[in-house]
Amino acid sequence: MSEHQIKIYRWLYPAAWIYRMIVGVRNRLFDWGVLKSSGFDIPLISVGNLAVGGTGKTPHTEYLIRLLGDKYRVAVLSRGYGRRTSGYLLATPHSTAQTIGDEPYQMYAKFPALTLAVDEDRCRGIRNLLALNNPPVGVILLDDAFQHRYVKPGLSILLTDYHRLFCDDAMLPAGRLREPVSGKNRAQIIVVTKCPADIKPIDFNIVAKRLNLYPYQRLYFSTFRYGNLRAVFPSGREEERPLSSLGSVSVLLLTGIASPASLFEKLREYAREVESLAFSDHHEFTQRDMELVAERFNALKGERLVVTTEKDAVRLIHHSSVDEGLKPYIYALPVEVEILQDKQDKFNQHIINYVRKNTRNRSLSEAEGGGGSGNGHYSGDGTGQSGERNNGQG
């Protein structure tokens, strides 16, 4: 079986059918208004997926932070998965991966001026962010909130992995889907992520047809671009080194993410040898894990490095069991998103137009005494509409 082959546990279909029914009823209750979705008078952009983990939500959220951060006070609201706290918390320089979660901490460490909060109750989190001033928040990015339907985002961006499209997947526990494929209809933008560098033009059309989107939905494709390796524990040695410097290096790839296969393949393009030590997504490294890392590292020959992800690095930084002698050899590999098909400008403008329009509407509403009555919903999003399918892109 190839590393990207989709694994479906068919013997779990009965359990998946029951789960599908439960999720379907919940979605219907929201569609019918029995369960209420709250709108807010501020641009709200949701970045999420239908599956559990592994589609690249954090890099795509970081893309939006870079895109909007120069013109607006951007806030990110996350659930803070895996944190040891609860309730609403606003990130501060004293925050750690344990207090706000590994992915939020990764974003906050990368963008120290970012307004970032975690709250399992997204409505409460948004209200708290709206209460901030000096200056007030201008746009809120909702990290992994596609299934949190108590909030009505103005613009929903749905991600799906090129190697595991939602149309090929199955419901939990047989597959990885958290809700039926029909849930995609709530998104205005669908991004096929982790596309291979050598993707062919015909593949774009094949994927577009298979996703079976509506005319109001826009389809984009993205890939990962990797930066220079960065020392997790700067010590005066090389704090950065390019991937091209790994030609004579043996690498131990340490991951606690859902899909490390693409990262493994990327390192194999450059390093003399790559060994993988993979744990489950959001894995909390133990003392024994750190001992195992040291053992595997010491077994490598010649020049050696430990390479990990940015998300895993934030869990290592404050870990008390990391071997002091190993720290100078641990590097994180940064990743950024690139929109393919020369549509990066078009994608950017789509986002900027939504934020600009709804910021303007908010200002007009406040000037006219409308207060917070609007829902910030993107006009023409077509959610819930019917019509001919759209097999085109962009």
Disulfide bonds with the S-S distance in Angstrom:
none
